[in-house]
Amino acid sequence: MRVISGKYRGKRLEAPEGYEVRPTMDRIKETIFNIIQFRIESKTVLDLFAGTGALGIEAISRGAAEVVFIDNSSDSINCIKNNLKKIDGNYKVIKTDFSNYLLSLGKKFDIIFIDPPFKSLNGEEAIKIIIERRLLSDDGIIVFERSSDRETDYEALLGDMVDLVAVRNKKMGPISADLIEWK
């Protein structure tokens, strides 16, 4: 696993051992960043369920103004901190539960990466909180990485608020990325 492009292109990133963390593969990360590449520079980024920090670090490498990494695993937090060694930028690494963080948040982000464990419903819950609390900037985007074999019913999840967002899907084999923006 490595940084794909930008200032830190080629930097190797480590991942915790075991199956608790599922790092975003380089090919998938490259596809996601090709889609949002012109939306990163000077933007604020939230990396929820950060795991290794690969998505947020890629954003730093490509010129993001600020990145906040959130994870509730001590192993992941240590991994993120190790991966951030020798990386300059405005970033914070916070060990906390995603919902506690989102519910206490008083600011908006331009890009929000959501990459939870695939078997959990935490990603859907995070999206619901973000949309209800309007934590995404007006021209912002949510990138929700999930298993391709499990669809997200945005109408059921967001109710009447579903009319406020546009959702595009990019399927990459066993993984899908839903790109969610305000209409």
N, C-alpha and C positions, 0 to 999 in steps of 0.2 A: 504494500500500500504506500502511495506516495502523493505528493502535491502535484497536480496535473499542469498548472500554468501559473504565470505571474512571477512575482518577486522571489518566491521560494520554490519555484518549479524544480521537481526532482527530489525534494527533501523526503526522506523516508519517514514514515509514521509507524509507530508501534501500536499493537492491540493487546488487550489483556488476554491471557490464556483462558481456554474454556469456551463455553457456548453462551455465556451470559450476554456478551456483546457481539453484534453482527455488523462488522464494519461495512460501510458502503464500498462496493468494489469500484476500482478505478474506472472501468468502462461505464458504469452507471453514473458515477460522479461526473465523468466527462460529458455524458449526455445531458444531465441536469444543468451543468454549468454552461454548456453550449446554448441552451434555451434562454438562460437568464444572464448571459455574459455582459450585456450592455446595461444591466440594472444594478450592478454591484458597487462600482466605484463611488466612494463617498457616502455610502448608505450604512444604516444601522441594521445589524443582523442578530437574530436570536437563534441559537442552535439548541433546541429542546431534545432531550434524550441523547445528549451529545456523544456518549460512548467513547470514541477515540478522539473526538474533536475534528475529524477529517473535513466535514462540511464547513464548519466555521473557519478552520485554518485555510482552506481553499479560498474562502471569501476574503480573509486577511491578505493572502497572497495576491489576490486580484484587486486590492485597493479599497476594501470596505473601511469605513471610518471608525466603526465600533462593532465588536462582536461580544455577545454574552453567551457563555456556555453553561447549560443547566443539565445536571444529572444527579440522581440520588444515590449512586453507587460510589463507595470510596475507591474501589479499584478503577472505575472509569475516571473519576476526578484526578487520581494520581497519574493515570495514563495521559489524560489531556494536558496536565501540567508538564509532564515529560516531553510530550510532542510539541509544546509551545516553547521549549528551550531554544534559544537563539532566534526567536521570532519576535520582531519588533511590531508594536501595534497597540491600539487602544482596546484592550479586552479584559473581561472578568470571567473567572471560573467560579461557579457557585454550586455547592452541594446542597440540594434541596429537592423537594417533590415538585414536579411541574405545576400541579394545580395550585399549591401554595404560592409559588412564584407568580403565576399568571393572575391570581386573584388579588395579589398585593401590588401589582404593577401599576404605575401611574404614567407610563409613557408608551409611545407607539414605536413599532419597528417597521422598517421597509421590506425586509426579507425575514421570513420565519421558516426555519427548517424543522420538520417534525419527523423523526425517525425512531419510533418506539419499537419495543419488542413486537414482532409480528402477531403473536397470539393474543396480545392484550388489546383492549379497547381504549387505551390511554390516548392514542393519537386522535381518535374521534372526539374524545372529551376535551382535549386541548383545543381542537378546531372550534368546538362549540363555545368554549370560554373566550377564545380570541375574537370570534365574530360578535358574540353578545356584548363583550366589553369594548369592542372596536379598538383592539390593540394593534391592528394592522394599519399602516399609513394609507392615505387615499390612493396612492399609486403603487402600493406594496403588493407583495405576492407571498403566499404560503406554499411551500413545497412539502407535500406529505408523501413520504415513502412508505409503501405497504406491499404485502404479498399480492401478487396478481390474482391469486385464486380466491381472494376475499374482497368483494365490492363494498364500497361505503355508500349507504343510502343517505345522501345529503338532504333530501327532502324530509325524511324522518328525523334526521339529526338536528337540522336547523329550523324546521317548521316554516313559519311565515318569513323568516329571515333568509331563506334559501333564494328568494328573488333578488337579494342584494348582491349575490356573488355569482361569478362565472367559474366553472370548473372544467379544466382540460385534463385529459389523461394521456400519459406517455407510458406505454407498456414496453418493458425491456426484459423479455423472458419471464422468469419467475417473480420479477419485481416490477411494480408500477409506481409512477410518481404522479400524484394529482397536483395540478397547479391551480391554486385558488386565488382569485382576485376580486376586488369590488367591481361591480358593473359600472 
